[in-house]
Amino acid sequence: MKKIYPQANKVHPYPNGLMLCIRILLSFIAVISSSRITFAKEDLLRSFQNEIEPILDRYCYDCHGYGMKEGGVVFDEFDEGKDIHNHELWLKVLKNTRASVMPPDDEPKPSDLELKKIAGWVKSKAFKIDPEFPDPGHITVKRLNRIEYRNTIRDLMGIDFDAMDAFPPDDSGEGFDNIGEALSISPLLLEKYLDAAHAIVAEAVPTQPRVVAEERIVGKDFIVSRGELPEVESKRRKSIDFSFYNSQIANIDYAFRNSGSYQIFVDAEVEDESEDDLVDLSRCRLILKIDGQTLFEKEFDRSMRKLAPLLINKGIEKGGREIAIQIEPLTPDVEQIGDLRVRLEHITIKGPLESEYWVHPKEYDRFFLEDPPASKKDRRSYTKRVLREFATRAFRRPQDEATVNRLSKIADYYSTQEGRTIEFGLAQAMVAILASPRFIFREEGTERLRSSEKYPDVDDYALATRLSYFLWSSMPDEELFKLAKANRLRENLETQVTRMLKDQRSQQFVENFVGQWLHARDVADGNINGLDVFLRDHYDPEVFEARKTFSALRLVPAAQRTEEQKAAYAASRAIVAKVSKQPRPRFLRSTREAMRKETEMAFEYVLKNNRSLLELLDSDYTFLNEDLAEHYGMEGISGSRMRLVKLAEDSPRGGILTQGTILTTTSNPNRTSPVKRGLFVMENILGLPSAPPPPDIPALEEAASEEELSKLSLRETLALHREKPLCSSCHNRMDPLGLALENFNALGIWRDAEMGHAIDPSGRLMSGESFENIQDLKRILATKRKADFYYCISEKLLTYALGRGLEYYDVETLDRLVETLEETGGQPQALVLAIAQSTPFQKTRHKALN
């Protein structure tokens, strides 16, 4: 008997008996699978009870066993339904025991041998890590973030494209904006990518084979031969300024390569450097000469600001010529009451205009191999060659014939339209390439799995791409492509890592990694109220009371104030006004920029010179300019250039923790935040896990009444806050770290007191080490706790390199990275190379499709 599917009116292909057998077989498979899971759980539980539980019983069960569940952690209920395969739990155990945070400092601690036994069991039994074949993990196909897109366009197309303006901000994950799972894409973003592709190609790709030759001479290339030019504020400016008030001549020697008709464009404008209320009526004349012959004259006054480029048409003979710009004052009798200038941006020389002298447009050779052939057959072959080469670079791997054919059809369609060129058609195909997901996303290929291995390698092109976006935030260069093509990148990996770190493009690695790991990006947007900070450091109860009175009475309409309120308002306003005019440190944009550079340059110095990473924690130098040194209260440094500065022996500076970047970004708008600072050190220096704050956590200001708080130091206020059961466990870890930095205010400036209370920076870490001040803490971090820092920076750098969050199976890789740092004394280049050679960076879970 056949079973009928009425909705499809089809006969079922299997008889009922066979269907019954299939159901029984599937049920049997399910039972076997369930049994295997049960047996695995029982095996792990038995192993735990025999090997690890006796150690945990001795050191941990007083808080995490026998009915005690501190922090929600319990170890003696795995046989009562608790999941012993809880990877998150065992990862916390591994981190906390390794960092000596658990058991607490006042409790007996496991021996080194016992700690090693716990770590070995967690890795081999709970995590089932095979040290010979570690799991490389799953990597989501990554979209280029805005910075990577901008840099890739620069290296591929040769133009600077403002991706920050063209696209919305990227989402971040794990502290970084290159995490694949966070880099989603929407229909709106796809449209923006298409718009960007059109704009980029229109700007970068020539669509005509020949154009009039053009050369630009910037103003600063002219040499002054008569008169004295006014001072220019920025030496980096490419223009040249002439004064309205005296005779000046600047010239340049220029070789006209051919005789013919030329066009010369003069791009000049008037700059009025006078004070706003001054009207200077002076006038002058600009004269352009070639070999002493006047070609052009133009009068200028203060009303002639930005002008269209001035055009001169002239037949000129081949050979070297002297081009001169002359300024002559026209109103010597008019009183000079301002500072008027003629600013010459550049002159542009186009020609000869005769077609026999036309040349390839600028950047023509970047996109086109040679002049297109004449025959239709040869042009088709040429089109394919051009697009194959461009698509290979844009997609970061060789392209198959089908892809090249599709692109060629686009090019042919547009190039055969009336009035269009083959270059125009190729440009439209390049638009399609830049709008393709294969450009926007980082596609990866996989090698065939070798019989001796568990996971396949990514192919050399994928490895080149991983490496270039890790160290350059951009596409591979010609040398990486060449090695990938020859399948020789792996054997030359160390050489390439060294070369890439020396390349100026590695500055992107410094800025993007440090900018997010150490929050250097955030300092530019810092919102610190300098007056509030200043008044807390120079405490005067009368001033605080006056500000409080003034703030309250401002809200009362003037007509409704009593006589007493009017008097109080006037008195408090006078005090507030006087205080507001006092000299005090300013959190200027230039200062914030210098802070960012200080942090970046410290990391770069350690990286490029392969010094110990521990110098990031404690060093006898930092990087300053005059502005930042003055902000920090340091003397003897002048000029705007950032440079390495040796610190005094007793200086509290040195190391990233005492740099303005971290001190300001971990502060509140009006005061320091020991909690934020402590949390930063925990998460970004020690790599310690921190639980999210519980809901409805009381604010620090709610620890006591306003009157009581005014009598307490911040340390005493935090001590009250820690007395609350909800707050104690985390704050016992964070607060000592944050309070050690209390001598630095919210602007990163040293102080000895706050709100009239002397600052006490001493403390004790959860791991047991005591310190008296920030100098002590830095030494402890760089010596006794250096392994914690090695684990933390390895985890941060591996996360950034892979573009994914780390999982429990990455523990083996992290251990090997830390071993590398221990063996090399903390050399950063050794760490970068070890990451590039690691299993997660070199391999993939995905099998090859071919």
Secondary structure, DSSP 8 states (H G I E B T S, - for coil): ---EETTTTEE-SS-HHHHHHHHHHHHHHHHHHHHHHHHHHHHHHHHIIIIIHHHHHHHTHHHHSTT--GGG--SS-GGGT--TT-HHHHHHHHHHHHTT-SS-TTS----HHHHHHHHHHIIIIIS---TTS---------B--HHHHHHHHHHHHSS---HHHHS-----BTTBTT-GGG----HHHHHHHHHHHHHHHHHHS--SS-B--EEEEEGGGSEEEES-----S-TT---EEEESSS-EEEEEEEEE-S-EEEEEEEEEEEEE-S-TT------EEEEEEETTEEEEEEEE-TT--B---EEEEEEE-SEEEEEEEEEEES-TTS---S-EEEEEEEEEEE---SGGG-B--TTHHHH-SSS--SSHHHHHHHHHHHHHHHHHHHHTS---HHHHHHHHHHHHHHHTSTT--HHHHHHHHHHHHHTSHHHHB----B----TT-SS-BB-HHHHHHHHHHHHTSS---HHHHHHHHTT-TGGGHHHHHHHHHHSGGGHHHHHHHHHHHS-GGGGGG----HHHHHHHHT--HHHHHHHHHHHHHTTS-GGG--HHHHHHHHHHHHHHHHHHTS------HHHHHHHHHHHHHHHHHHHHTT--GGGGTS-SEEEE-HHHHHHHT--S--SS--EEEE--TT-S--SGGGSHHHHHHTS-SSS--HHHHHHHHIIIII--------TT---GGGSS-HHHHHTS-HHHHHHHHHTSHHHHHHHHHHHHHHHTTTTB-TTS-B-SEETTEE----EE-TTS-EESSHHHHHHHHHTTTHHHHHHHHHHHHHHHHHTS---GGGHHHHHHHHHHHHHHTS-HHHHHHHHHHSHHHHB-SS----
